[in-house]
């Protein structure tokens, strides 16, 4: 998948259809952050890996969209307003997403 395709997919996942409301540079930054989280989970002891495996590209877009949607509420532990309840146990990516990454193992 190309970088532009990933940006567009992330924009859709984040619920933003207007390119002016969510700039490509912002999405690209969050894609990089999501990619680093995937690489750290997939290759915890191999710091030479710098590219996200193709099998995790869609997950990378999902994680980037999740992080984009949490902007301004990072680490929120409780929020109740008009019947809407929000609680974030951690400011990081939830295990439901990052848990899909299978750590790579090998012999040292």
C-alpha positions as CSV (number, residue, x, y, z in Angstrom):
1,X,0.0,0.0,0.0
2,X,1.4,3.4,-0.9
3,X,1.8,6.2,1.7
4,X,-1.0,8.2,0.1
5,X,-3.4,5.2,0.3
6,X,-2.5,4.8,4.0
7,X,-3.2,8.5,4.6
8,X,-6.6,8.3,2.9
9,X,-7.5,5.1,4.8
10,X,-6.5,6.7,8.1
11,X,-8.6,9.7,7.3
12,X,-11.6,7.5,6.7
13,X,-11.0,5.5,9.8
14,X,-10.7,8.8,11.8
15,X,-14.1,9.9,10.3
16,X,-12.6,12.8,8.5
17,X,-13.6,13.3,4.8
18,X,-12.4,16.8,4.4
19,X,-8.7,17.1,3.7
20,X,-8.6,20.6,5.1
21,X,-9.7,19.5,8.5
22,X,-7.0,16.8,8.9
23,X,-3.8,17.6,7.0
24,X,-1.7,14.9,5.3
25,X,1.3,15.9,7.4
26,X,-0.6,15.3,10.7
27,X,-1.8,11.9,9.5
28,X,1.7,11.0,8.3
29,X,3.1,11.8,11.7
30,X,0.5,9.6,13.4
31,X,1.2,6.8,10.9
32,X,4.9,7.0,11.8
33,X,4.0,6.8,15.5
34,X,1.7,3.9,15.0
35,X,4.4,2.2,12.9
36,X,7.0,2.6,15.6
37,X,4.6,1.0,18.1
38,X,4.0,-2.0,15.8
39,X,7.7,-2.4,15.2
40,X,8.5,-2.2,18.9
41,X,5.9,-4.9,19.6
42,X,6.8,-7.2,16.6
43,X,10.6,-6.9,17.0
44,X,11.3,-6.1,20.7
45,X,14.9,-7.2,20.5
46,X,15.8,-6.3,17.0
47,X,16.4,-2.6,16.7
48,X,17.5,-2.8,13.1
49,X,14.0,-3.2,11.7
50,X,12.7,0.1,10.5
51,X,9.8,-0.8,8.2
52,X,6.4,-2.0,9.2
53,X,5.6,-5.4,7.7
54,X,3.0,-5.2,4.9
55,X,0.7,-7.5,6.9
56,X,0.3,-4.7,9.5
57,X,-0.3,-1.8,7.2
58,X,-4.1,-1.7,7.8
59,X,-3.5,-2.1,11.5
60,X,-1.1,0.8,11.4
61,X,-3.9,2.9,9.9
62,X,-6.3,1.8,12.6
63,X,-3.9,2.6,15.4
64,X,-3.1,6.0,13.8
65,X,-6.8,6.8,13.6
66,X,-7.3,5.7,17.2
67,X,-4.5,8.1,18.3
68,X,-5.8,10.9,16.1
69,X,-9.3,10.6,17.7
70,X,-7.8,10.7,21.2
71,X,-6.1,14.0,20.6
72,X,-6.8,16.4,23.4
73,X,-8.0,13.6,25.7
74,X,-4.7,11.7,26.1
75,X,-4.6,9.8,29.4
76,X,-8.1,10.8,30.4
77,X,-9.2,8.7,33.3
78,X,-12.9,9.7,33.5
79,X,-15.3,12.0,31.7
80,X,-19.1,12.1,31.9
81,X,-21.2,14.5,29.9
82,X,-24.8,14.2,28.7
83,X,-24.8,10.4,29.1
84,X,-21.4,9.9,27.4
85,X,-18.8,8.2,29.6
86,X,-15.1,8.1,28.7
87,X,-12.4,6.4,30.7
88,X,-8.9,5.7,29.4
89,X,-6.9,3.2,31.5
90,X,-3.7,4.1,29.6
91,X,-2.7,6.8,27.2
92,X,-1.3,4.2,24.9
93,X,-2.8,2.0,22.2
94,X,-5.3,-0.5,23.6
95,X,-4.4,-4.2,23.8
96,X,-7.3,-4.9,21.4
97,X,-5.2,-3.2,18.6
98,X,-1.6,-3.8,19.5
99,X,-2.3,-7.3,20.7
100,X,-2.8,-8.2,17.0
101,X,0.9,-7.9,16.4
102,X,2.8,-11.1,16.8
103,X,6.2,-10.7,18.3
104,X,9.0,-12.1,16.2
105,X,11.3,-14.5,18.0
106,X,14.7,-15.8,17.2
107,X,17.9,-17.1,18.7
108,X,20.5,-14.7,20.1
